[in-house]
Amino acid sequence: SQQGEEDPQALSIQEGENATMNCSYKTSINNLQWYRQNSGRGLVHLILIRSNEREKHSGRLRVTLDTSKKSSSLLITASRAADTASYFCATEENQGGKLIFGQGTELSVKP
Amino acid sequence: DAGVIQSPRHEVTEMGQEVTLRCKPISGHNSLFWYRQTMMRGLELLIYFNNNVPIDDSGMPEDRFSAKMPNASFSTLKIQPSEPRDSAVYFCASTFRAQVYNSPLHFGNGTRLTVT
């Protein structure tokens, strides 16, 4: 069964606005990762946050992790049309190292 | 760096035929994952290998599916016989894992399989 559940399933915003996506999971994890997928392509890694970290930044990306609530959020600030893609969270289980993906959020940024 | 290379990019076959998908991981990576992506089920982990050894194949849907990694630079996913419900995009991904994990996956561009 899928580990991560994401919401919203789809998000449509205007260029310049911020986009927030949320991810919840079920079991104990080593880390949580966010990936991006453009149509017809493979997934591209964006950012990884370890289980002992609470917040991480990379450029316009900000990720938070709350292990007590088993949830994470991805914030993209000052969005651009080129950010249009599907975004997935993935959790690495600390038993066995499986990396399990959520269903994804489809982000559309309108110019 | 050539990235993870998958072949073929597209495969159309008839029900009952054998299908073989191929993957070349990034040189130096020691973990390899096979995923399947469909609209209904999203991204499903089928199997993964560490140092060419299958670690977890609990996601392989049934005996018609098999995967091998004969060496560090090549893996195959075989479906025999194929069925229309196997139609999906199959992704291979690799990473380098030391004793402590926390390493991102590098994905290939996938093989789009259509079984008619």
Contacts between the chains, C-beta under 8 A, distances in Angstrom:
chain1	res1	chain2	res2	distance
A	2	B	42	6.4
A	30	B	101	5.2
A	30	B	102	6.1
A	31	B	101	7.3
A	31	B	102	5.1
A	33	B	104	6.0
A	33	B	105	7.9
A	35	B	105	7.9
A	35	B	107	8.0
A	40	B	109	7.9
A	41	B	109	5.7
A	41	B	110	7.7
A	42	B	4	7.5
A	42	B	91	5.8
A	42	B	93	7.6
A	42	B	107	3.4
A	42	B	108	5.4
A	42	B	109	4.8
A	42	B	110	5.6
A	43	B	43	7.9
A	43	B	91	7.3
A	43	B	93	7.6
A	43	B	105	7.4
A	43	B	107	4.6
A	44	B	107	7.2
A	45	B	104	3.8
A	45	B	105	6.5
A	45	B	106	7.2
A	48	B	102	6.5
A	48	B	104	5.7
A	50	B	102	5.9
A	88	B	43	6.8
A	90	B	105	7.9
A	92	B	101	5.8
A	92	B	102	7.3
A	96	B	55	6.7
A	96	B	56	5.9
A	97	B	31	7.9
A	97	B	48	7.9
A	97	B	50	7.7
A	97	B	55	7.4
A	97	B	97	7.1
A	97	B	101	5.2
A	98	B	45	6.2
A	98	B	48	7.0
A	98	B	56	6.0
A	99	B	33	6.8
A	99	B	45	7.0
A	99	B	48	7.9
A	99	B	105	6.3
A	100	B	45	6.1
A	101	B	35	7.5
A	101	B	42	6.6
A	101	B	43	4.0
A	101	B	45	7.7
A	102	B	42	7.4
A	103	B	42	4.5
A	104	B	42	6.6
A	104	B	43	7.8
